[in-house]
Amino acid sequence: MKDLGHLYYFENLLQDANNDLVREATAAGKRAVGSVCSQIPEVLLDLPGCFSVRLRAPRTGSMEMGTFYMTSLLCECCRALLERAIEGGYRFLDCIMAPDACAQMNRCVENIDLQKLCDKDRFFITYSDVPMKSDETALRHYVRQMRLRVLEPLHEVYGIDVSDAALRKAVELHNETSRLITALGEFRKEKAPRITGYEFGVLCLATYCCPKDLLLDRLRETLEEVKARTPDPEGKYRARVVMVGSELDSPDLIKLTEEAGALVVADRFCFGSFPGRQELPLNATEDVLTQICRQYLAWGQCPRFMDTVKINERKAYVDQLARDFHADGLIYEQMKFCDYWGYERAAASHIMREDFGYPVLSIDVPYVVGNSGQLRTRVQAFVESMEIKKIQGGAR
C-alpha cells in the first residue's frame, strides 16, 4: 500500500515524551499532566487549560540507574520510566497523577518525587486509591478519590476549571478523538485491510502522549486518506491475531509480529484502542464526574480487577474482539515482571485455548523489543502452527 501521508509525522512524535506538540501546548500556557495508568480517567486530565501525557521512555538504552533504585526483579517499564526521569526527560511536567494500583509503578513515581526529578515551579504528585471491583460501593469511593486527588489539586494549584461544563468539554474532546481512532480501526475488519496494525498502533499511541486537540486535523486527514486507499491484495498476511496484554507503549512488537506474517487486527493492551478509545456517553441529569467514573469502571479490563464478574468478563471481551475482527489466534503479551499480567497471562492463555478454542501464543516481552530474534522466531512458529491447524481442519 501507499504510505500514509502523516505516518512519518506521527512516528516522530513518538520519539520523545516532550515532543513537538507537547512543547507547543506548554508554550501556549497549558499544564502538562503526567499519567502512568488508565485507572486515572484520562478525560479528567484533559480539562481546558491542561492536557494528559501518558509517560513513556522511547529510545531507551541502559536502565542501570533505574535498576539501581528499583532492583532487576521489578517491571522493566517502571525502571525505564525512572531512568528517563533521572535523565531529565520529564522536567516539562507540571504534575503527575498516579493511582495506588501497581506497587512497582508507585515505587517508580515515589523515586521521581523523593529525588525531585521534576523541578518545575509548583510541581506536585498525587496518589489515588482506586477500586479493585466495579460495584456501586466502589463507584462512590472512586468518585470521591477523583474529586479529592485529581480535580481539587488541579483547581487549587493551577486554577483549572473543574466544573461540570469543563468536564463535558473534556469528554467531547475524548469522544471526537475516539470516533476518529475507532473509524480508522474498523478498516482492520476487512479481508484486505486498508490499514496495518502497525500504522494504527502509531496513530492510536500518539493520542495517549500528545495534546489531543492538536492531533485532530491530521487524524481527520488520515481517515479520509485511508478511506480512499487501495489495499494490498488479500493474502499478504498468513494469519490475523488479537494482541492482548500489559503495558505496550511502542509499536515495535506489532511491527515485528506483522513482519513475521501475522496482521494485528485488534489491540487489547495498555495504550491500545480497546477499551481506551471508545466514546463516553453522558446524560443531562446525573453528576458528570459520577458518569465518567462509572464508565471507566465498566470499561476496565485490567487484571487488577479481581472480582469473578470482571475475571470472566476479560475472557469474553477478548473472545468478542476476536470474532468481530475475524482473528485466527491470540497473542498474550506481558511486560517482564508485571505482577498482574503475569497471573492473567498464565490463566488466560490456558482458558482461551481450552475453553474458547483459540490458538494462543503466550510471551513475556522486554521493555525494548527492537528486533528480538527470539520473539520473531516464536511469532513465526505460531503463524506456522495456525496454518497447519487450518490445513488439518482445526476449529480456528
The 8 nearest C-alpha neighbors of each residue, nearest first, counted from 0:
[[1, 231, 230, 2, 229, 228, 193, 194],
 [0, 2, 3, 228, 229, 230, 4, 231],
 [3, 1, 4, 0, 6, 5, 7, 198],
 [4, 2, 6, 5, 1, 221, 224, 225],
 [3, 5, 6, 2, 221, 7, 224, 8],
 [6, 4, 8, 7, 3, 9, 221, 217],
 [5, 7, 9, 3, 8, 4, 10, 198],
 [8, 6, 10, 9, 5, 11, 4, 3],
 [7, 9, 5, 11, 6, 10, 12, 4],
 [10, 8, 12, 6, 11, 7, 5, 202],
 [11, 9, 7, 13, 12, 8, 6, 201],
 [10, 12, 8, 13, 14, 9, 7, 15],
 [13, 11, 9, 10, 18, 14, 8, 15],
 [12, 14, 11, 10, 15, 205, 9, 57],
 [15, 13, 11, 12, 57, 58, 10, 16],
 [16, 14, 18, 17, 13, 57, 12, 56],
 [15, 17, 18, 55, 54, 56, 14, 13],
 [18, 16, 15, 21, 22, 19, 91, 88],
 [17, 19, 15, 21, 16, 12, 20, 22],
 [20, 18, 22, 21, 23, 12, 17, 15],
 [21, 19, 23, 22, 18, 24, 209, 210],
 [20, 22, 24, 18, 23, 19, 17, 209],
 [23, 21, 25, 19, 20, 24, 26, 18],
 [24, 22, 20, 26, 21, 25, 19, 27],
 [23, 25, 27, 21, 26, 22, 29, 20],
 [26, 24, 29, 28, 22, 27, 23, 21],
 [25, 27, 23, 28, 24, 22, 29, 21],
 [26, 28, 24, 25, 29, 23, 22, 30],
 [29, 27, 25, 26, 30, 24, 48, 49],
 [28, 30, 49, 25, 48, 24, 27, 31],
 [29, 31, 49, 93, 25, 32, 48, 50],
 [32, 30, 92, 93, 50, 49, 51, 33],
 [33, 31, 51, 94, 95, 50, 93, 52],
 [32, 34, 95, 52, 53, 51, 94, 96],
 [33, 35, 53, 96, 52, 36, 95, 54],
 [34, 36, 54, 53, 97, 33, 37, 96],
 [37, 35, 38, 34, 39, 97, 98, 53],
 [36, 38, 39, 40, 41, 35, 269, 34],
 [37, 39, 36, 40, 98, 129, 100, 295],
 [38, 40, 37, 41, 36, 98, 97, 96],
 [41, 39, 42, 43, 38, 37, 295, 292],
 [40, 42, 44, 43, 39, 45, 37, 51],
 [41, 43, 45, 44, 40, 169, 170, 173],
 [44, 42, 41, 45, 40, 46, 166, 169],
 [43, 45, 51, 42, 41, 46, 50, 32],
 [46, 44, 50, 42, 43, 169, 51, 49],
 [45, 47, 169, 49, 44, 43, 48, 165],
 [48, 46, 49, 45, 165, 160, 169, 159],
 [47, 49, 29, 46, 159, 30, 50, 28],
 [50, 48, 30, 29, 46, 47, 45, 31],
 [51, 49, 45, 31, 44, 210, 32, 30],
 [50, 52, 32, 44, 45, 33, 31, 53],
 [53, 51, 208, 33, 34, 54, 32, 209],
 [52, 54, 34, 208, 207, 35, 33, 51],
 [53, 55, 35, 52, 34, 33, 16, 56],
 [56, 54, 57, 16, 80, 248, 53, 208],
 [55, 57, 80, 59, 83, 79, 58, 16],
 [58, 56, 59, 14, 15, 55, 13, 16],
 [59, 57, 60, 56, 14, 15, 367, 13],
 [60, 58, 57, 56, 61, 79, 367, 62],
 [61, 59, 58, 62, 367, 79, 57, 63],
 [60, 62, 63, 59, 82, 64, 79, 65],
 [63, 61, 65, 64, 82, 79, 66, 78],
 [64, 62, 66, 65, 61, 67, 82, 78],
 [65, 63, 67, 66, 62, 82, 68, 85],
 [64, 66, 82, 78, 81, 62, 67, 68],
 [65, 67, 70, 69, 63, 64, 71, 68],
 [68, 66, 64, 65, 70, 69, 63, 71],
 [67, 69, 66, 65, 70, 64, 110, 78],
 [68, 70, 66, 67, 65, 73, 78, 71],
 [71, 69, 66, 72, 67, 68, 73, 65],
 [70, 72, 66, 73, 69, 67, 75, 74],
 [73, 71, 70, 336, 74, 69, 75, 66],
 [72, 74, 336, 71, 70, 75, 69, 103],
 [73, 75, 336, 337, 76, 77, 335, 78],
 [76, 74, 78, 77, 366, 79, 335, 73],
 [75, 77, 79, 78, 74, 366, 80, 334],
 [78, 76, 80, 75, 79, 74, 104, 107],
 [77, 79, 65, 75, 81, 76, 80, 66],
 [78, 80, 82, 76, 81, 77, 62, 75],
 [81, 79, 83, 77, 82, 78, 56, 84],
 [80, 82, 84, 78, 65, 83, 79, 107],
 [83, 81, 65, 79, 85, 80, 84, 62],
 [82, 84, 86, 80, 88, 81, 85, 56],
 [83, 85, 81, 87, 88, 86, 82, 89],
 [86, 84, 82, 87, 83, 81, 116, 88],
 [85, 87, 83, 84, 88, 82, 89, 116],
 [88, 86, 84, 85, 89, 90, 83, 116],
 [87, 89, 84, 83, 86, 90, 16, 17],
 [90, 88, 91, 84, 87, 92, 117, 17],
 [89, 91, 117, 92, 87, 88, 118, 119],
 [90, 92, 89, 93, 17, 31, 119, 117],
 [93, 91, 31, 90, 94, 89, 32, 33],
 [92, 94, 122, 31, 30, 32, 119, 91],
 [95, 93, 123, 122, 32, 92, 124, 33],
 [94, 96, 33, 124, 32, 34, 97, 125],
 [97, 95, 125, 34, 124, 33, 126, 94],
 [98, 96, 126, 35, 125, 95, 127, 34],
 [99, 97, 127, 126, 100, 128, 129, 39],
 [98, 100, 128, 127, 126, 101, 129, 97],
 [99, 101, 98, 102, 129, 128, 303, 38],
 [100, 102, 104, 103, 105, 99, 98, 339],
 [103, 101, 105, 104, 106, 100, 99, 107],
 [102, 104, 106, 105, 101, 107, 73, 77],
 [105, 103, 107, 106, 101, 77, 102, 108],
 [106, 104, 102, 108, 103, 107, 109, 101],
 [105, 107, 109, 103, 104, 108, 102, 110],
 [106, 108, 104, 110, 105, 109, 81, 77],
 [107, 109, 111, 105, 110, 106, 112, 104],
 [110, 108, 112, 106, 111, 107, 105, 113],
 [111, 109, 113, 107, 112, 108, 114, 106],
 [110, 112, 108, 116, 109, 114, 113, 115],
 [111, 113, 109, 115, 110, 114, 108, 116],
 [114, 112, 110, 115, 111, 109, 116, 108],
 [113, 115, 116, 111, 112, 110, 109, 85],
 [116, 114, 112, 113, 117, 111, 118, 110],
 [115, 117, 111, 114, 84, 118, 85, 112],
 [118, 116, 90, 115, 119, 89, 92, 122],
 [117, 119, 116, 115, 90, 120, 122, 121],
 [120, 118, 122, 117, 121, 93, 90, 91],
 [119, 121, 122, 118, 93, 123, 117, 94],
 [122, 120, 119, 123, 156, 93, 94, 118],
 [123, 121, 93, 94, 119, 120, 118, 117],
 [124, 122, 94, 121, 95, 125, 93, 112],
 [125, 123, 95, 94, 96, 126, 122, 112],
 [124, 126, 96, 97, 148, 95, 127, 123],
 [127, 125, 97, 98, 99, 96, 148, 128],
 [128, 126, 98, 99, 148, 129, 144, 97],
 [127, 129, 99, 98, 144, 126, 130, 100],
 [128, 130, 141, 127, 98, 99, 100, 131],
 [131, 129, 132, 137, 141, 128, 133, 140],
 [130, 132, 304, 303, 305, 129, 133, 306],
 [133, 131, 130, 304, 306, 134, 137, 305],
 [132, 134, 296, 137, 138, 297, 135, 131],
 [133, 135, 137, 136, 132, 138, 296, 139],
 [136, 134, 138, 137, 139, 133, 293, 140],
 [137, 135, 139, 138, 134, 140, 133, 141],
 [136, 138, 140, 134, 135, 139, 130, 133],
 [137, 139, 135, 141, 136, 140, 142, 134],
 [138, 140, 142, 136, 141, 137, 135, 143],
 [141, 139, 143, 137, 138, 142, 144, 136],
 [142, 140, 138, 144, 143, 139, 129, 137],
 [143, 141, 145, 139, 144, 140, 289, 138],
 [142, 144, 140, 146, 141, 145, 147, 139],
 [143, 145, 147, 141, 146, 142, 148, 127],
 [146, 144, 149, 142, 148, 143, 147, 141],
 [145, 147, 150, 143, 144, 149, 148, 151],
 [148, 146, 144, 151, 145, 149, 143, 150],
 [147, 149, 145, 144, 146, 127, 125, 152],
 [150, 148, 145, 146, 152, 151, 147, 153],
 [149, 151, 146, 153, 152, 161, 154, 145],
 [150, 152, 154, 153, 147, 149, 155, 146],
 [153, 151, 155, 154, 150, 149, 156, 148],
 [154, 152, 150, 151, 157, 156, 159, 155],
 [153, 155, 158, 159, 151, 152, 157, 156],
 [154, 156, 152, 158, 153, 151, 157, 159],
 [157, 155, 153, 154, 152, 158, 121, 159],
 [158, 156, 159, 153, 154, 155, 152, 30],
 [157, 159, 154, 155, 156, 160, 153, 48],
 [160, 158, 154, 157, 153, 161, 48, 47],
 [159, 161, 162, 165, 154, 158, 47, 46],
 [162, 160, 165, 150, 159, 166, 154, 163],
 [163, 161, 165, 164, 160, 166, 167, 287],
 [162, 164, 166, 165, 287, 167, 161, 286],
 [163, 165, 167, 162, 166, 168, 161, 287],
 [166, 164, 168, 162, 167, 163, 161, 160],
 [165, 167, 163, 169, 168, 164, 170, 162],
 [166, 168, 170, 164, 165, 169, 163, 171],
 [169, 167, 171, 165, 166, 170, 172, 164],
 [170, 168, 166, 46, 172, 167, 171, 42],
 [169, 171, 173, 167, 172, 168, 42, 174],
 [170, 172, 168, 174, 169, 173, 175, 167],
 [173, 171, 169, 175, 170, 174, 176, 168],
 [172, 174, 170, 176, 171, 175, 177, 169],
 [175, 173, 278, 177, 171, 176, 172, 178],
 [174, 176, 178, 172, 177, 173, 171, 179],
 [177, 175, 173, 179, 174, 178, 172, 180],
 [176, 178, 276, 174, 180, 179, 175, 277],
 [179, 177, 181, 175, 176, 180, 174, 182],
 [178, 180, 182, 176, 177, 181, 183, 175],
 [179, 181, 177, 183, 182, 178, 184, 176],
 [182, 180, 184, 178, 183, 179, 177, 185],
 [183, 181, 179, 185, 184, 180, 178, 186],
 [184, 182, 180, 181, 185, 186, 222, 179],
 [183, 185, 181, 186, 182, 187, 180, 199],
 [184, 186, 182, 187, 183, 188, 181, 189],
 [185, 187, 188, 184, 192, 189, 183, 193],
 [186, 188, 192, 185, 264, 189, 184, 194],
 [189, 187, 324, 186, 185, 190, 192, 325],
 [190, 188, 192, 191, 187, 186, 193, 185],
 [191, 189, 192, 233, 188, 187, 234, 325],
 [190, 192, 233, 189, 230, 232, 231, 193],
 [193, 191, 189, 187, 194, 186, 190, 230],
 [192, 194, 230, 186, 225, 228, 191, 229],
 [195, 193, 192, 187, 198, 186, 199, 196],
 [196, 194, 198, 197, 199, 192, 193, 262],
 [195, 197, 263, 199, 198, 200, 264, 262],
 [196, 198, 200, 195, 254, 199, 253, 250],
 [199, 197, 195, 201, 200, 196, 194, 202],
 [198, 200, 196, 202, 197, 201, 203, 195],
 [199, 201, 197, 203, 198, 202, 250, 196],
 [200, 202, 204, 198, 199, 203, 250, 205],
 [203, 201, 199, 205, 200, 204, 198, 9],
 [202, 204, 200, 205, 206, 201, 199, 180],
 [205, 203, 201, 206, 207, 202, 200, 270],
 [204, 206, 202, 207, 208, 203, 209, 201],
 [207, 205, 204, 203, 209, 208, 211, 202],
 [208, 206, 205, 204, 53, 209, 52, 270],
 [207, 209, 52, 53, 205, 206, 204, 51],
 [208, 210, 206, 205, 211, 21, 207, 52],
 [211, 209, 212, 213, 50, 21, 20, 51],
 [212, 210, 214, 213, 206, 209, 215, 176],
 [211, 213, 214, 215, 210, 172, 216, 176],
 [214, 212, 211, 210, 215, 20, 216, 209],
 [215, 213, 211, 212, 217, 216, 218, 210],
 [214, 216, 218, 217, 212, 213, 219, 211],
 [217, 215, 219, 218, 214, 220, 213, 212],
 [216, 218, 220, 219, 215, 214, 221, 5],
 [217, 219, 221, 215, 220, 216, 222, 214],
 [218, 220, 222, 216, 217, 221, 215, 223],
 [221, 219, 217, 223, 218, 222, 224, 216],
 [220, 222, 224, 218, 219, 223, 217, 225],
 [223, 221, 219, 225, 224, 220, 183, 218],
 [224, 222, 226, 220, 221, 225, 219, 227],
 [223, 225, 221, 222, 227, 226, 228, 220],
 [224, 226, 228, 222, 227, 223, 221, 193],
 [227, 225, 223, 224, 228, 222, 193, 186],
 [228, 226, 225, 224, 223, 229, 193, 222],
 [229, 227, 225, 226, 224, 230, 193, 1],
 [228, 230, 0, 227, 193, 231, 1, 225],
 [231, 229, 193, 0, 191, 192, 228, 232],
 [230, 232, 0, 233, 191, 229, 235, 193],
 [233, 231, 234, 230, 191, 235, 229, 0],
 [234, 232, 191, 235, 231, 190, 236, 230],
 [233, 235, 236, 232, 237, 191, 231, 190],
 [234, 236, 233, 232, 237, 231, 260, 191],
 [237, 235, 260, 234, 238, 261, 262, 239],
 [236, 238, 260, 261, 234, 235, 382, 239],
 [239, 237, 261, 236, 327, 262, 382, 240],
 [238, 240, 326, 262, 327, 261, 263, 264],
 [241, 239, 328, 326, 263, 329, 327, 264],
 [240, 242, 265, 329, 263, 264, 266, 330],
 [243, 241, 330, 266, 267, 329, 331, 265],
 [244, 242, 267, 331, 268, 330, 332, 266],
 [245, 243, 268, 332, 331, 333, 267, 340],
 [244, 246, 333, 268, 269, 334, 247, 340],
 [247, 245, 269, 248, 334, 268, 270, 244],
 [248, 246, 249, 269, 245, 270, 268, 250],
 [247, 249, 270, 246, 55, 250, 204, 269],
 [248, 250, 251, 247, 252, 57, 204, 201],
 [251, 249, 253, 252, 200, 197, 201, 254],
 [252, 250, 254, 253, 249, 255, 368, 369],
 [253, 251, 255, 254, 250, 256, 368, 249],
 [254, 252, 256, 250, 251, 255, 197, 257],
 [253, 255, 251, 257, 197, 252, 256, 258],
 [256, 254, 252, 258, 253, 257, 251, 259],
 [257, 255, 253, 259, 254, 258, 261, 252],
 [256, 258, 261, 260, 262, 259, 254, 255],
 [257, 259, 255, 260, 256, 254, 261, 375],
 [260, 258, 256, 257, 379, 261, 255, 378],
 [259, 261, 257, 236, 237, 258, 262, 238],
 [260, 262, 238, 257, 239, 256, 236, 237],
 [263, 261, 239, 257, 264, 236, 240, 238],
 [264, 262, 196, 240, 241, 265, 239, 261],
 [263, 265, 187, 241, 196, 262, 240, 324],
 [266, 264, 241, 263, 242, 267, 324, 320],
 [265, 267, 242, 271, 268, 241, 273, 272],
 [268, 266, 243, 273, 271, 242, 244, 265],
 [267, 269, 244, 271, 243, 245, 266, 270],
 [268, 270, 246, 271, 245, 247, 267, 244],
 [271, 269, 204, 248, 268, 247, 272, 207],
 [272, 270, 268, 266, 269, 273, 267, 275],
 [271, 273, 276, 275, 274, 266, 203, 270],
 [274, 272, 267, 275, 271, 276, 266, 268],
 [273, 275, 272, 276, 277, 298, 267, 271],
 [276, 274, 272, 273, 277, 271, 270, 298],
 [277, 275, 272, 177, 274, 273, 278, 180],
 [278, 276, 177, 275, 274, 279, 181, 273],
 [279, 277, 174, 177, 280, 276, 178, 173],
 [278, 280, 174, 277, 281, 170, 294, 291],
 [281, 279, 278, 282, 290, 294, 174, 170],
 [282, 280, 279, 290, 283, 287, 291, 167],
 [281, 283, 284, 285, 280, 290, 287, 286],
 [284, 282, 285, 281, 286, 287, 280, 290],
 [283, 285, 282, 286, 287, 281, 290, 289],
 [284, 286, 287, 283, 282, 290, 289, 281],
 [285, 287, 289, 288, 290, 284, 163, 283],
 [288, 286, 290, 289, 163, 285, 291, 166],
 [289, 287, 291, 290, 286, 292, 142, 166],
 [288, 290, 292, 287, 286, 291, 142, 293],
 [291, 289, 287, 293, 288, 292, 294, 286],
 [292, 290, 288, 294, 289, 293, 287, 295],
 [291, 293, 295, 289, 294, 290, 288, 296],
 [294, 292, 290, 296, 291, 295, 289, 297],
 [293, 295, 297, 291, 292, 296, 298, 290],
 [294, 296, 298, 292, 297, 293, 299, 291],
 [295, 297, 299, 293, 294, 298, 133, 292],
 [296, 298, 294, 295, 299, 293, 133, 300],
 [299, 297, 295, 296, 294, 274, 300, 275],
 [298, 300, 296, 297, 301, 295, 274, 304],
 [299, 301, 313, 298, 302, 309, 304, 274],
 [300, 302, 303, 299, 304, 339, 313, 245],
 [303, 301, 304, 339, 343, 300, 340, 305],
 [302, 304, 301, 305, 131, 339, 100, 300],
 [305, 303, 131, 302, 132, 306, 301, 309],
 [304, 306, 303, 131, 310, 307, 302, 309],
 [307, 305, 308, 309, 132, 304, 310, 131],
 [308, 306, 310, 309, 311, 305, 312, 304],
 [307, 309, 311, 306, 310, 312, 305, 313],
 [310, 308, 312, 311, 307, 306, 313, 304],
 [309, 311, 307, 312, 313, 308, 306, 305],
 [312, 310, 309, 308, 313, 314, 307, 315],
 [311, 313, 309, 315, 310, 314, 316, 308],
 [314, 312, 316, 311, 310, 315, 300, 309],
 [313, 315, 317, 316, 312, 311, 318, 347],
 [314, 316, 318, 312, 317, 313, 319, 311],
 [317, 315, 313, 319, 314, 318, 312, 320],
 [318, 316, 320, 314, 319, 315, 321, 313],
 [317, 319, 315, 321, 316, 320, 314, 322],
 [320, 318, 322, 316, 321, 317, 323, 315],
 [321, 319, 317, 323, 322, 318, 324, 316],
 [320, 322, 326, 318, 324, 319, 323, 325],
 [323, 321, 325, 319, 320, 324, 318, 326],
 [322, 324, 320, 321, 325, 319, 188, 326],
 [323, 325, 188, 321, 322, 326, 320, 264],
 [326, 324, 322, 323, 321, 327, 188, 239],
 [327, 325, 239, 321, 240, 324, 328, 241],
 [328, 326, 239, 240, 395, 238, 325, 329],
 [329, 327, 358, 240, 357, 326, 359, 241],
 [328, 330, 359, 241, 240, 242, 358, 360],
 [329, 331, 360, 242, 359, 361, 243, 241],
 [332, 330, 243, 361, 244, 242, 360, 344],
 [333, 331, 244, 362, 363, 361, 243, 330],
 [334, 332, 363, 245, 244, 340, 364, 335],
 [333, 335, 364, 337, 363, 245, 365, 336],
 [334, 336, 363, 337, 364, 365, 74, 333],
 [337, 335, 74, 73, 338, 334, 72, 75],
 [338, 336, 74, 334, 335, 340, 341, 339],
 [339, 337, 341, 340, 336, 342, 74, 101],
 [340, 338, 341, 342, 302, 337, 303, 343],
 [339, 341, 343, 342, 344, 338, 337, 333],
 [340, 342, 338, 344, 339, 343, 337, 345],
 [343, 341, 340, 345, 344, 339, 346, 338],
 [342, 344, 340, 346, 345, 341, 347, 302],
 [345, 343, 347, 341, 346, 342, 340, 348],
 [344, 346, 342, 343, 348, 347, 341, 349],
 [347, 345, 343, 349, 344, 348, 350, 342],
 [346, 348, 350, 344, 349, 351, 343, 345],
 [347, 349, 351, 346, 344, 345, 350, 359],
 [350, 348, 352, 347, 346, 351, 353, 345],
 [351, 349, 347, 353, 354, 352, 348, 346],
 [352, 350, 355, 348, 349, 354, 347, 353],
 [351, 353, 357, 356, 349, 350, 355, 358],
 [354, 352, 350, 356, 351, 355, 349, 357],
 [353, 355, 350, 351, 356, 352, 349, 357],
 [356, 354, 351, 352, 357, 353, 350, 318],
 [355, 357, 352, 353, 354, 351, 394, 358],
 [358, 356, 352, 328, 355, 351, 359, 395],
 [357, 359, 328, 352, 329, 356, 385, 360],
 [360, 358, 329, 330, 328, 357, 348, 352],
 [359, 361, 330, 331, 329, 362, 381, 358],
 [360, 362, 331, 330, 332, 359, 348, 344],
 [363, 361, 332, 364, 331, 333, 360, 330],
 [362, 364, 333, 332, 335, 334, 365, 361],
 [363, 365, 334, 335, 333, 362, 366, 332],
 [366, 364, 367, 335, 368, 334, 75, 363],
 [365, 367, 75, 76, 368, 364, 334, 335],
 [368, 366, 365, 369, 59, 364, 58, 60],
 [369, 367, 365, 371, 366, 370, 252, 251],
 [370, 368, 371, 367, 251, 252, 255, 372],
 [369, 371, 372, 368, 255, 375, 251, 374],
 [372, 370, 374, 373, 369, 368, 375, 255],
 [371, 373, 375, 374, 376, 370, 377, 369],
 [372, 374, 376, 371, 375, 377, 378, 370],
 [375, 373, 377, 376, 371, 372, 378, 364],
 [374, 376, 372, 378, 373, 377, 379, 371],
 [377, 375, 379, 373, 374, 378, 372, 380],
 [376, 378, 374, 380, 379, 375, 381, 373],
 [379, 377, 381, 375, 380, 376, 382, 374],
 [380, 378, 376, 382, 259, 381, 377, 375],
 [379, 381, 383, 377, 378, 382, 376, 384],
 [382, 380, 378, 384, 379, 383, 377, 385],
 [383, 381, 379, 385, 384, 380, 378, 386],
 [382, 384, 386, 380, 381, 385, 387, 379],
 [383, 385, 381, 387, 386, 382, 380, 388],
 [386, 384, 388, 382, 387, 383, 389, 381],
 [387, 385, 383, 389, 384, 388, 390, 382],
 [388, 386, 390, 384, 389, 385, 391, 383],
 [387, 389, 393, 391, 385, 386, 390, 392],
 [390, 388, 392, 386, 391, 387, 393, 385],
 [389, 391, 387, 388, 392, 386, 393, 385],
 [390, 392, 388, 389, 393, 387, 386, 394],
 [393, 391, 389, 390, 388, 394, 395, 387],
 [394, 392, 388, 395, 389, 391, 390, 387],
 [393, 395, 392, 356, 357, 389, 388, 358],
 [394, 393, 327, 357, 389, 356, 388, 358]]
